[in-house]
Amino acid sequence: MPAPNPAAMEFLLSRRSRPAKTLSAPGPDRAALAPILRAALRSPDHGKLEPWRLIVLERGALDRLARAARARGAARGLAERDIDKGAGQFADSPLSVAVVAAPKPSEKVPEIEQLSSAAAVCLSLLNAALACGWGANWLTGWPAHDSRFLGESLGLVEDERLTGFIHIGTETTVPPDRPRPNPEEVVTWLSE
């Protein structure tokens, strides 16, 4: 017989990311972040490969990344609004955790499963931060997909990819909930 956890289920049914632009300082300090990181690392990991790593970006690193994103965006010839958006996620964030997918060679665990594990770390990190009372948001944008920016700014190597930046801080406003998918429209039941 299952042992339900109504509080956990209520949290999952009502969880809501907080827009990154509504987060302000302070973000969690290292002691407050530690249990959030531990919770995130309990994500599904077929084969126990740990095909991911986390990079915690504190204020000085975020300022450096904002400058690097501006320079890289200009070098790529991006529109100013795109440069501002890419750099802004670092300039405006109180704290961020970069979740890096780092697939490992494996005959049993395909790369797609390892990438999915890294995405699970992102969601677990986001939910753990929200459960601890912080505002949090999972962002990507062009900086997350620019291998040169990631290599020069975060030290990612050739086989690594950025799965997401999880921005964490104090929420300044609670946005209205957005429409959610209707299960009747996206769920298929097969009985045979």
N, C-alpha and C positions, 0 to 999 in steps of 0.2 A: 504494500500500500504506500503511495507517495506521501512524503511529509512536506506539505506546501509551505511556502514562505511568502505570505501575503504582502508583507512590506516590500520585499524584493520585486514581486510581480507588479505592485502598484507603481514602484519607481520606474520599471521598464515600460509600463503602459502610459506613463506621463512624462518620461524623459524628453528633454528638449535641449538641443545645442543652443548656446548663447552666441549671437553674432559677435565675431571677433572685434568689430568696431565698438561694441558696447562694453568691452572688458577694460578695466583700469587696474592700476597698482593699488594695493600690493598683490603680487602673485604668491603662491605658496613658497615658503622657504624650504631649505633642503630637508628639514625634519618633517614638514607637512607633506612634501612631495614623495618621501620614501614609501609610505604605504600605497600611494597611488601607483607608483612604478611597480611595486611588488604585485599589486592586483593585475596590472596590465600584462605582466610576464607570466601570468597563469593562463594565458590564452591557449587555445588548441594548437598543438605542435606535433603533428604526426611524425614519428620517428625520433622525437626528442632531438631535433637537429639545431634548434635555436637559430632559425634562418633569418634573423633580424638583429638589429642593435639600436640602441637609443642614444641620442645626443641631446643633453639638456642645454638649452640656450638661455643663459641669464642676460641681464641688461647689457653688459659690454659686448657680448657676442651678438646680440640682436642689433645693436647699433652698427657693428661691423658688417653684418649681413645686409642691413638696409643700404649702407653705402655701396657694398659690392653689387647688390641687385640694381641699384641706380646705374652704376658703371656698366654692368653687363647688359642691361636693357638698352642703354644708349648705344653700346657697341653693336648690338643686334639690330638697331634701327627701329626699335619698338615705338609705338605712339606714346606720348607723354602720359596719357591716362593709364596705359598698361604698365609703364614704369612705376608710376605713383602707386598703383594697386599692388604690384609685386614688392616694392620696397616698403610700402606702408604696413604690410602684415608683420614685418619685423620691427619697424620703428614704433608702432603703436602697441605692441604686445608686452605685457608685464613679464611673461615667461613663456617659453615654447619648448616642446619636446619634438625633435625630429625623429621619426620612426623610419629606419633604413631597412629595406629588404635586402638581405645578404644571403641568397640561396647557396646551399651547400651541395657538393656532388653527392648523389644518392641514386642507387639502382632501384630502391623501393619507393622513394617519395618524389614524385614529379615536381618540377619547378613551380607549376601552377599551384600546387598545394602549399608550397613554401611561401609563395607570394600571398596566398589567401591567409596564411598564418600571420604574416606581417600586417595585413589589413585587420585581422582580428585583434592584434595588439593595439592598433589605432583606436578601434571601437572600445576596447576594454579600458584603455587609458582615458578616453573621453568620458565614458560612463563612470569610472572611478573618481575622476575629478568632480563631476557633477554630484555624485553620491556624497562626496566630502564637503559639499556646499560651495564649491568654486563655480564660476562661469567657465565654460570651455567650448572650443570650436575646432573642428578638423578642417584645415585648409590645404590646398595645393597651389594652383595657379602656375604660371609659366616658370617661376623659380624652381618648382618641384620637378620639372621635366627638362631642365637645361643642364645637361651633363657637365658642361664646362663650369658653370656656376657652382654646381654641387661639388665637383672635384676640388676647385680652388677654394671654396668657402667652407666646406664641411669635411673635406678629405675623403669623399666617396671614391671608391675604385671602380674599375671597369664593370665588374659583375654586380655592382650594387645599384639599387634604385631607391628613390625617396618615395615612401608610401604616403606620408602626410606629415604636416606640421600640426601638432596639437597645441593650440594656444590656450593658456590657463591664466585666469586672473579673477579679480573681484567684479561681479556683475553690477552694472550701474542701472540697468533697467531690465525688466522682464518683458520680452516681446510677446505679442499675442501668438497663440498656437497657430500653426498653419494646417491646411487641410491634409489629411492622412489618406493613404490608399484604402480603398474599400476591399476587404478580403474577398468578397464575392466576385470582384472583378479581376483579381490577380492570383487566386488560389484555385488549383485544379485538384480534384479528388479522384483517385483511381482505386477501384475496389477489386479489379481483376487484372 
